Amino acid sequence: MAATSPPTDPTSTPVDEQYAVLAACWRHPDEGVMDAIDAGLFADELPERPAGQALSVEYSRLFDGPGDHPCPPYESVYRDAEPDQEFGLVMGTSTGSVEEYYAAHGLTADAYAELPDHVAVELEFAGLLSAQDEAAFDDFAEEHLRTWLPSFTERVEEATREPFYAAVASATRELIRADSD
């Protein structure tokens, strides 16, 4: 699955596009995301345009730079933790379940750049499902998205120093919640 440039207002677009917008925002910030911010993405939540370098540094601090990260962006880390652990291991048991969903809908491991249970990959897949197979989308959302994204997005809102990531976390949680109604 390839990253897409997000439209400027995720709430005014069809559901599948909302998932694509959020998937793009959970990847390392690129020119497409910065262009969307310039065009008004999350304008109400952002007091000023964030610098691309600042978003890149914050992305690394939160999600994937060297050392420990306050907000690992992988489902298995949240779902596969032992009772006495804060986090489970990357590529845990739940990752296999995610890959089974992908395979059942024609996606293979080489179709995405990140690990299969990365938030961006799961959201992009959910967007594709929402446009093609509502029942499969509901199953995937119930078994995967709704089980870990609320905890993940809450951690992001608590840990981030950038209003952009707080806005993305809030929008993600609201979309997941709205789709469960």
Secondary structure, 3 states (H helix, E strand, C coil): CCCCCCCCCHHHCCHHHHHHHHHHHCCCCCHHHHHHHHCCCCCCCCCCCCCHHHHHHHHHHHHHCCCCCCCCCEHHHHHCCCCCCCCCCCCCHHHHHHHHHHHHCCCCHHHCCCCCCEHHHHHHHHHHHHHHCHHHHHHHHHHHHHHHHHHHHHHHHHHCCCHHHHHHHHHHHHHHHHHHC
